[in-house]
Amino acid sequence: MLKPLHNFDACFMDLQMPEMDGFEVTRQIRILENDVNEKIACGEASAEMFGDIFYWHIPILAMTADVTQASNEECKKCGMAQYPANLFSAEE
């Protein structure tokens, strides 16, 4: 599981993983981010503890062959930034 302190620009999330699907992983990451951000905001923790990050948030992009509307809506609901359908063509 992703933990603070991280130094990523973005995360590509596979939606269909064996032990925990990408929706649940994203939910867990968002909960962790919210906890850290609340602690910084209320003074319980300093930004220096997290590498001078004052607001912790990583864009999460869904990676899946499932292009259904239901999956798109679930991605948005759990906090993913993007749900790109067909990122790459066969030639790429």
C-alpha positions in Angstrom: 0.0 0.0 0.0 1.2 3.5 -0.8 2.3 5.4 2.3 3.4 9.0 2.8 6.0 10.1 1.9 5.8 9.4 -1.8 7.4 11.2 -4.8 5.2 10.1 -7.7 3.6 12.3 -10.3 0.8 9.9 -11.0 -0.3 6.3 -10.5 -1.6 3.9 -13.2 -4.1 1.6 -11.4 -5.0 -1.8 -12.7 -8.7 -2.3 -11.9 -8.6 -6.1 -11.9 -6.0 -7.3 -9.4 -6.3 -10.7 -7.6 -6.3 -9.7 -3.9 -7.7 -6.2 -3.9 -9.2 -4.5 -7.0 -8.1 -1.1 -8.1 -11.3 0.5 -6.8 -10.6 -0.5 -3.3 -6.9 0.3 -3.5 -7.9 3.8 -4.7 -10.3 4.2 -1.8 -7.6 3.2 0.7 -5.1 5.7 -0.8 -7.7 8.5 -0.7 -8.5 7.7 3.0 -4.7 7.8 3.8 -4.3 11.1 1.9 -7.3 12.6 3.7 -5.9 11.6 7.1 -2.5 13.1 6.4 -4.0 16.3 4.9 -6.3 16.7 8.0 -3.4 16.3 10.4 -1.4 18.9 8.5 -4.3 21.3 8.3 -5.1 21.1 12.0 -1.5 21.3 13.1 -1.2 17.7 14.4 1.6 17.1 11.9 3.9 19.4 10.0 4.5 19.4 6.3 8.2 18.9 7.0 7.2 15.4 8.2 6.0 14.7 4.7 8.8 16.2 2.7 7.3 19.7 2.7 4.2 18.5 1.0 1.3 20.7 2.4 -1.4 18.8 0.5 -0.9 15.2 -0.3 -2.7 13.9 -3.5 -1.6 11.6 -6.3 -3.6 11.5 -9.5 -4.8 7.9 -10.1 -5.5 6.8 -13.7 -7.5 3.6 -14.3 -5.9 0.9 -16.5 -8.4 -1.5 -17.8 -9.9 -3.1 -20.9 -13.4 -2.6 -19.3 -14.9 0.5 -20.9 -18.4 0.2 -19.5 -20.2 3.2 -18.1 -20.5 1.4 -14.7 -16.8 1.0 -14.4 -16.3 4.7 -15.4 -18.7 5.8 -12.7 -17.1 3.6 -10.1 -13.7 5.0 -11.0 -15.0 8.6 -10.4 -16.8 7.5 -7.2 -13.7 6.0 -5.6 -11.5 9.1 -6.4 -9.7 8.3 -9.6 -8.6 11.3 -11.7 -9.1 9.7 -15.1 -10.6 6.7 -16.7 -8.9 6.6 -20.1 -10.6 4.1 -22.5 -8.3 2.6 -25.0 -5.0 4.3 -24.0 -3.0 2.4 -26.6 -3.7 0.9 -30.0 -2.4 -2.4 -31.0 0.3 -0.7 -33.2 1.6 1.3 -30.3 
